[in-house]
């Protein structure tokens, strides 16, 4: 008798843990974070999760810069410089620039999403961008598993060439900020599968 070599699926309970984390992930406003620092070991685990994203040809086009503690003041100055270089009507307003500096201090940790496409990559740009997006999702889910609140911020300042240059990155796809939630996660919903899926059997 020939024994099957097909992989044995994990118990449903193990799969359910992952599915529950996916359903619990929420985008949380920066005003709803507590100031408590995020432990370094937790940040390292979240970053490691990001590196296990799918990547065609294993190009691994992601790089991350982590801003915590006093380094967030430097990040705030970068945000202010990017805002001043942008097209907002109040880009010359000191109050607006001060708000950009203050923004960086409202989250205990920031992780840049830097796109570093290999010079010899034979894959289209969208695949490299998708790989970085997958890395970001892995990190958001890992943050959720650790009980943290998070958001992928991709506004003009977050993807500005000025911000990218300050980090030594060819391009940015935004930042993830995270921290301990100050309250309950916001509710959310999704359309039923019947509205989004076609089965071909």
Secondary structure, 3 states (H helix, E strand, C coil): CCCCCCCCCCCHHHHHHHHHHHHHCCECCHHHECCCCCCHHHHHHHHHHHHCCCCHHHCCCEECCEEECCHHHHHHHHHHHHHHCCCCCCCCCHHHHHHHHHHCCCCCEEEEEEECCCCCCCCCHHHHHHHHHHHHHHHHHHHHHCCEEEEEECCHHHHCHHHHHHHCCCEEEEEEEEEEECCCCCCCCCCCHHHCCCCCC
